Amino acid sequence: MDDFDTFQDAVAYSVKRAADIGIDESEANYGDAKNINEIKSDLEKAGIQIEKVSQSSMSDGNYASFDGDKIKVTDENIPLQVLLHEIGEKVILDLDKAKQKIEHANNIFEAVTTYGASRGNDAFSDNFYLYFLSPQTLKDLSPNVYAELNKLIPKNIKDLGKSLMSKYGVKEQTLKYKKP
């Protein structure tokens, strides 16, 4: 990994690296968005709360976010990759609370998506959803991140991810990308 003079230099490098990878999700099948009422009990079994809120209550302008307590969405229908991303936000918070060392979660340089690269800890959350939806792509692009996630993600969350994929009618898939 390179050394950088400023955080902005590091972010610029990471965004360029992710852009060079160029993950193409245009042909991905993530299923149709599901109503939160269809998945609420699955989430609650894993200790995750979800609720619909008004757009004006979302300070960051997103339509989904994890606020440290629950997943908040502005639409009752949530796409699977967005849901998994927000579950990833909860997982990283839980791991931080447990004082587990999460080297790759905070390591922006391991981001494989431009969104994750440009938004700090969102690198963890994007890698988290790729862990479920496109594990081979994540293994190919960042095998150390895949291995770290495989060790750190609790079994009940792995089971939840598989259950959600089944409910959404989604199978693991390999995404197209340019070689980094």
C-alpha distance (Angstrom), angle and dihedral (degrees) to the residues before:
residue distance angle dihedral
M1 . . .
D2 3.80 . .
D3 3.80 125.7 .
F4 3.80 116.3 -122.6
D5 3.79 132.3 -157.2
T6 3.80 94.5 -142.6
F7 3.78 139.3 17.7
Q8 3.81 88.6 -116.7
D9 3.82 89.1 58.2
A10 3.80 89.6 51.9
V11 3.81 92.3 49.0
A12 3.81 91.6 48.1
Y13 3.82 89.9 51.1
S14 3.79 92.0 48.4
V15 3.81 94.1 48.0
K16 3.82 90.3 48.7
R17 3.83 90.9 48.9
A18 3.80 91.2 50.3
A19 3.81 91.0 46.2
D20 3.81 89.3 50.2
I21 3.80 89.1 52.6
G22 3.79 87.6 51.3
I23 3.79 101.1 -168.6
D24 3.79 106.9 -154.6
E25 3.80 112.1 -148.9
S26 3.81 94.3 167.6
E27 3.80 92.5 104.5
A28 3.80 96.0 37.3
N29 3.78 117.9 122.0
Y30 3.80 107.7 -142.0
G31 3.79 93.1 157.7
D32 3.77 126.8 -121.0
A33 3.78 120.3 -50.3
K34 3.80 112.6 -91.6
N35 3.76 128.9 -139.9
I36 3.79 109.9 -107.9
N37 3.82 89.5 -125.1
E38 3.83 89.2 63.4
I39 3.81 92.4 57.1
K40 3.80 102.6 28.3
S41 3.82 96.2 97.2
D42 3.82 91.7 49.7
L43 3.79 90.0 52.2
E44 3.80 93.5 45.6
K45 3.83 91.2 52.5
A46 3.81 86.4 58.7
G47 3.81 91.9 47.4
I48 3.80 95.7 -103.6
Q49 3.80 123.3 131.7
I50 3.81 124.0 -157.1
E51 3.78 130.2 -172.8
K52 3.78 140.1 171.8
V53 3.80 114.3 -117.9
S54 3.78 135.5 175.7
Q55 3.80 119.5 -89.3
S56 3.81 89.3 -119.6
S57 3.81 90.4 62.3
M58 3.82 91.3 60.1
S59 3.77 104.7 89.3
D60 3.81 94.7 -171.6
G61 3.81 95.8 52.8
N62 3.81 93.3 -118.9
Y63 3.77 122.3 130.9
A64 3.81 92.5 -135.7
S65 3.78 132.3 31.1
F66 3.78 142.3 153.3
D67 3.79 110.2 -125.2
G68 3.80 98.1 -168.0
D69 3.77 91.5 -90.9
K70 3.80 108.8 45.9
I71 3.77 144.1 -5.4
K72 3.78 110.4 -96.5
V73 3.78 121.9 -159.8
T74 3.79 131.7 -177.8
D75 3.81 93.8 -152.3
E76 3.80 125.3 50.7
N77 3.80 89.2 -134.5
I78 3.78 116.4 71.3
P79 3.81 128.2 -172.9
L80 3.81 115.2 -126.8
Q81 3.81 96.4 -120.3
V82 3.82 90.4 52.2
L83 3.80 91.5 47.7
L84 3.82 92.1 49.6
H85 3.80 90.2 47.1
E86 3.82 90.4 55.0
I87 3.81 91.8 45.2
G88 3.80 85.3 54.1
E89 3.81 88.3 56.6
K90 3.81 88.9 56.1
V91 3.80 92.6 46.5
I92 3.80 93.2 52.9
L93 3.80 90.7 48.5
D94 3.81 91.2 49.8
L95 3.81 91.1 48.5
D96 3.79 90.8 49.0
K97 3.82 90.4 50.3
A98 3.80 89.5 50.9
K99 3.83 87.4 54.0
Q100 3.79 92.1 -123.3
K101 3.78 115.0 157.8
I102 3.80 108.0 -112.2
E103 3.74 103.1 -175.9
H104 3.79 96.8 167.2
A105 3.79 96.2 40.3
N106 3.77 90.9 67.7
N107 3.80 95.3 32.3
I108 3.79 103.1 102.4
F109 3.79 90.3 -173.9
E110 3.79 90.9 73.0
A111 3.80 93.0 60.2
V112 3.79 114.2 125.7
T113 3.81 97.8 -174.9
T114 3.78 125.0 63.5
Y115 3.81 90.5 -131.2
G116 3.78 91.4 54.2
A117 3.79 91.9 44.3
S118 3.77 94.0 52.6
R119 3.80 97.1 45.3
G120 3.82 107.5 50.2
N121 3.80 110.8 -137.0
D122 3.78 89.3 26.8
A123 3.80 84.7 80.9
F124 3.81 86.6 71.5
S125 3.81 92.7 47.2
D126 3.80 94.3 47.9
N127 3.80 90.6 47.1
F128 3.82 87.0 48.1
Y129 3.80 93.5 57.6
L130 3.80 90.6 44.3
Y131 3.82 88.4 52.3
F132 3.81 87.6 65.9
L133 3.79 104.7 28.8
S134 3.78 100.9 36.5
P135 3.80 109.9 11.1
Q136 3.80 94.4 159.9
T137 3.80 91.1 55.1
L138 3.80 90.8 51.4
K139 3.83 91.1 45.9
D140 3.81 90.3 50.7
L141 3.81 95.6 47.3
S142 3.82 101.9 34.8
P143 3.79 111.8 8.2
N144 3.80 92.1 170.5
V145 3.81 90.9 55.8
Y146 3.81 91.3 48.8
A147 3.82 90.9 50.6
E148 3.81 91.3 47.3
L149 3.80 92.3 50.1
N150 3.79 91.0 46.7
K151 3.81 89.1 57.0
L152 3.81 97.3 41.2
I153 3.80 105.1 41.8
P154 3.82 108.4 93.5
K155 3.81 117.3 -122.2
N156 3.81 93.3 -115.6
I157 3.82 89.7 56.3
K158 3.82 91.6 47.4
D159 3.81 87.9 51.5
L160 3.81 90.3 47.8
G161 3.80 91.4 51.3
K162 3.81 91.4 52.0
S163 3.80 91.4 45.9
L164 3.80 92.0 50.7
M165 3.79 91.6 48.2
S166 3.80 88.3 53.9
K167 3.81 92.8 48.6
Y168 3.80 90.7 49.6
G169 3.83 90.1 46.4
V170 3.80 91.8 -121.5
K171 3.79 129.5 145.7
E172 3.79 129.2 -164.6
Q173 3.78 111.0 -83.4
T174 3.77 138.6 -176.7
L175 3.78 113.9 -122.6
K176 3.77 124.3 -144.7
Y177 3.78 117.3 -111.9
K178 3.76 141.5 157.4
K179 3.77 116.1 -105.5
P180 3.83 110.1 -98.4
